[in-house]
Amino acid sequence: MDVVLAAILFGGLFFSFTTAANFRRVFIFILVLCLGILGMAYDPITSHLLNQGYTDLFRIFNELDVFRKYGWSIQPGYYDSTLFTTNYNPIIVAKLYMYVFATVTSNNHLLVLANVLLTNGAIAVGISLVGKRMQISNFVSTSIFVFFVIINDYSRVIANIRMPLAIALFILVWCVEVYKGKLEMWMFPAYFLICLLHNGMFIYLCIKILVTVIPKKIANFFIPVMLFSSMLVNPVIFLLTKFSGVGSIISGVLEKVNLYSTSQDVGMSAIIANKEMVIIDLIRILYFALLIYWANGIIQKKPRIKESLPVEKLLVFGKLLIAFSLGSLWSFNIFNRSVLFMLFVVPIVLLVISKSNKLHVLSIKRVNLFVFANWIMAIVSLIYYFGGHTYQQLNF
């Protein structure tokens, strides 16, 4: 399966240098559809039973079968598969997402196809909207999307389902905000509903609210706070415990905080056990920080871009996200998910930088520092994904 995936990625990269890239919608649709169809070939249950390659999709497939048997009102503990049961009460949107697929089809693999289409489609639409506002050519926009597909972890989109989709939808709403040039009334309810797809998203919603309601200079003050965010865990747990009886959403967030802060993936031992992924994530943070630095320089030197494109708060969000990621290194789960979020922000930051460069982000004709950094990130990502267990686990 990883061989076919490599062929799709390299095929997409090759054609992104041709005139086919100018037909952005058709190009992206074909690429994403190929990724979705390939994702349907992955059977997590067979992989788990034969190779012990457990992914979240193994549990999700079991849960889809349970929804079919017991319906919407099923609660944890009503059936035998309690080991792989998600408490869907605090994440009602996720429950609806799973329930719809369990109801409309008996083919679990269609969920994977839909997730690939929705996740990548959301980012593609976001790139299109911001690119249209910035008057970025189809050729450059297509190259940015292909680059995103290369550096993003495909296995997470098809095997983790909820988190990648939630991040993609979060970024899409923000892209609509950038495109319209204002925060409309429906957007914060939309952000909140996305958090009910995966309640880990509440962390990033809090950062989003922070950069939205306070001035940039004051927001920068929170960078050191984010770096020492581990000191806030116990007060947050205490506060959530006090209000956990108010509703399932708060109790669900408390459950997630406890999971991320008290599981085996906490402390130096978790860093050592996942050292390869920690290293690649630190490289991603360095690359993202470089992009934020370049984008900030561009909007400060070119007032027209700053005035016509409301991305400054997104860049401040990027700074806080970097600080939070480094500050959450004590908890591998939070650290890794925060870096995953960065990868979804990368395309929008690339659009800002590409406003000045006006070339393929992986150009082979003109190579400047920007293009060189992108090539390094693409090559490192491909080596990590295909050279380690990440994409190897998709075989069975």
N, C-alpha and C positions, 0 to 999 in steps of 0.2 A: 504493500500500500504506500509506503514511503517513497518508492521508486516512481509511482504514478504521480504522487504529490510533487516530487521534484520536477517531473516533466511539465506539470501544469504551471508551477511557479516560474521555471526558466522559460517556458513558452510565453507566459504572460509578460515577462521581462523583455524577451526578444521583440515581441510585437509592439511593446510600448515605445520602441525606438523607430517604428515605422509609421506610415501615414494612417495605419489602423487606429492609432492612439487619438487621432482627431475625432473619430466617431466614439466619443467618450461613453455614452450611455450603452451602446451596443457592446463595446469592448468590455466594459465593467460587468455588464449583465452576463456575458458568456463566461468570463473568468470566474465570477462568483457562483454561477450555476454549476460549473465544472467542480468547484470546491465542495459545493453542497451535495452533488451526486456522489462524489468520492466519499464524503463523510458518511453517507448512508451505508457504505460497505463495511464500516467499522462495527463489529459486534462486541460490545463490552462484556457481555455475559460469557461468550465463548473465550474471549481473551482472559477473563478473570479465572475461569475454571481450568483452562489449559496452561496458561502462562503466569497466573497469579498477578496479572496486570490490572489491579483495581483502579477504576476511575469513578468519578461521581455519576457518570452515565449508567454504570452498573446498578446503582441504587435507584436512579431515576426510572430506568426501564422497569424495575420491579414495582415501583410506585405507580407507574402508569397502569400496570396490570391490576394493582390493588384498587385504583380509582374505578376501573371498569367493573370490578366485582362488587365493591361496596358503595360506589357513588360519591357524591360531593360531601356528605356528612361524616365520612370516615375520620376517625380520630386515632392517634398513636395508641397502640396496645390492643386494638381490636382484631389483629390478625397475627400470623406467625412471623412475618418478616420484620420484626421490630428492630433488628440490628441495623437495617439500612433505611430507617424511616426518618423523614424530615418533618419537623413540626411546622406545618403550613399556616397555623393560626396567625402568627405575626407577619407573615408574608403572603397576604391574600391575593396579590397580583400574580405571584408565582404559582399559587394554588390554582387560580383560574387558568393560567397558561398551560399547566400540566393537565388539568381537567378537560379543557377543550380538546386537546390532542387525544386524550384517552377516550373521549366520547365520539369524536368524528371519524376516527380511524383505528383499526386494529394493528396497523403497522407502526411500531415504535420508532422506526428509523426515519419516518417523515418528520418527527420532531427535530432531528439533527439537520435535515435539509432546511427546514424552516428557520432554525437558529442561525445557520450559516448565511442564509439569504437576508434575514433581519439584521444580524450583527454587522456584516460587511456592507449591506445595503444602507444602513443608518449612517455609517461613516462616509460612504460614497455620496449620499445626499448632502451630508454636512460639508464635505469638500466642495461639492457643486455650488451650494448656496454661498459660502464664503468666497469661493473663487469667482462667482458671478459678481459679487459686490466689489471685489478687488480687480475685476476685469483680467483674470488669469486665463490664459489660453487653455483649450481642451487638452492639448498635448502635454502641458505642464501638469494640469490637474490629474490627468490619467497616470502620469509618472509618479505622482505623489501617492495615489491610491495603490499602485502596484508596489511601491516601496513599503507602504503600511502593511500590505498582505505578507511581504517577505519578512519584516521584522516582528510582526505579531505572531503569537503562539497559536497556530492553527489547531493544535490538539486541545487547547482549552476551549475553543469555540465549539468543538463537537463533543467534548467529553465533560466539560464543567457546566455548560449551558447557561445558567442564570447570571453569573458575574460578568462574563464578557458582553452579554446582551444588555445588561443593566448599564454598564459603562458606555456602550455605544449609543444607547438611547439618551443618556445624560448628555453626552457630547453633541448629539443631534439637536437637542433642545437649545443648548448653548449656541450652536451654529445658527439656529433660527433667530436667536436673540441678536447675534452679531449682524446677521443679514438685515433684520428689520431696524437695527440701530437703537433698540430700546427693550426694556424688560416688560413684557405684557402680563396682564393679570393671570392668564392661564398657566404661565410657565412654572411658578413655584408649586402649584398643585401637581403639575406634571412631574417635576423633580421629586416631589414627595411620593407619588405613586411608583416612580422608578425605584425608590428605596424599599417599597413593599414587594419588589421583585427579588431583591437581595438586600437584607437590612445592613450589610456591611457598607452600603452606599451612604448611610447617614453620616459617616465620617466626612465624606467629600461634599455632601450637601452643607454641612456646617462650615467647611472652608469656603464654599461658594457663597454662602450668606455673608460670611465675614468680609470677603473682598467686594461684595455688592453694596453693603451698607456703610462701610467706613472708607475714608480717603486713603489713597495709595500710600502716603507717607506713614500713616498710622498702621496700615496693614503690614508694612515692612517690619514694624516693631514685633510682629508675631512670629517672625522667622526664628529667632532664638527660642521662643516658646515652643514652637513645633519641634525644634531640635531636642528639646528636653521633655517631649510629650510623654515619655514613659513615667514621669513623675505624676502625671494626671490620671493614671489608670485607677489607682485606688480611690481617689475622690469621685471619679466617674461611676465606679462600681457602687460606692456608698450612696450616691445620689439616685442612681437607677434602682437600687434596692428599696429606697424609701418610696419610690413611685411605681414599683413593679406591679402593685395591685390595681393600678389605674386602668390598665388594659393590656391586651396581648402584645401590642406593638412594642411597648416599653419593656415588657418581660422578655420579648424576643431579642431586643437589642442587648439586654443584660445577659442573656444566654450566649449571644455571640461574643460579647466582650470577655466573659468568663472563659469561653472556648479559646479565644485568641491569646489570652493572658495567662492561662494556667495549663495549657496543653503541653505535650511533649516537644512542641516546636517553639519553645521559649528558652532563651539563654544562649550561652556560648556553645553548649553541646549541639543545639539546633543549627547554629551557624557552621560549625565544623561538619556536621552530618550533611549539610546542603551547600558545602563550600563552592562547588562548581556553579550552582545557580546564584549564590550570593555574589560571586565574582562577575558573572555576566550582568547581574542587576546593577552592580556598581558601575560597570562600563556604560550601561544604559543611562544611569543617572548623570554621569559625566557628559555624555553626548547630549542629553536633554538640557542640561545646564548651559552647554555651549550654544544650543539653539535659542534658548531664552535670552542669553546675552546678546547674540546677533540680532534677534528680533527687536529687543529693546533699543539697541543702537539705531536700527533703521527707523523706528517710529519717532525717536527723539530727533534724528537728523532731518527727517522729512515730515514736517508738520501736516502736509496734506493727507498723508496716510493716517496720521494720528487723529486728525479731525474727521476724516471720512470713514474710518474703520474702527469701531469700538472694541478693540481687542486688548486694550491695556489691562483691563481687569483679568482677562484670561492669562496674560503673562504674569501678573502678580499671583494669580492662582497657581501658576506653574512654579514660581519661586517657593511658595508655601508648601506645595506638594513635594518638592525636592527636600525641603527641610523636614517635613513630616516623615518622608520615607527614611531618611537617615536617622531620624529620632526614633523610628519604630524598628530599627534593626534588632532590638532585643526580642521582638516577636517575629519570627520568620514569616508567619502567615500574613500579618499586616504589612510587613515590609514588601513581600513579593507581590501582594495585591496592589499596593500603592504604585509600584513600578509598572505593573500591568496597566494601571490607569494612565500612566505617563505615555505609554505607547499609543494610546488612543488620542491623546492630546497632540502628539507629534505632528500629524498631518496638517492641523490648523496652524501651528507655528511655522511649519514649512511653507505654507501659503504666504505668510507675511514676508518671509525671507525671499521667496521666489518672486515676489513683486519687484524686487531689485535685480535678481539674477536672470529671470526670464529664460530658464533653460531646464532641461530634463534634470531631475534631482540626482540621477545616476548617470550623468552625461559622460560620454567617452570621447567627445570631441573637444569640449572645454572642461578643464579640470582646475578648479580653484579650491581653496580651503574648505568651502562649504560642500562641494561635490565630493572631495576627498573624505571628509568626515562621514558623509552618507554612505559611501562605498565601504568604509571600514565597518560601519554599523551593520550594513547588509551582509557582508562577508562573515563577520563574527556571529551574527544571528544564525545564518545558514549552517555554519560549522557546528554551532552549539545544538541546534535543533536536529540536524541529521546525523551528527557525529556522536551524540549521546543517546540517552534512553528516551528523549522527549518524543520524537517521531517513530523511533524503533518500537515503542510500546503499542503503536497502532497496528502492528502486524500480528497476525494470529494464524 
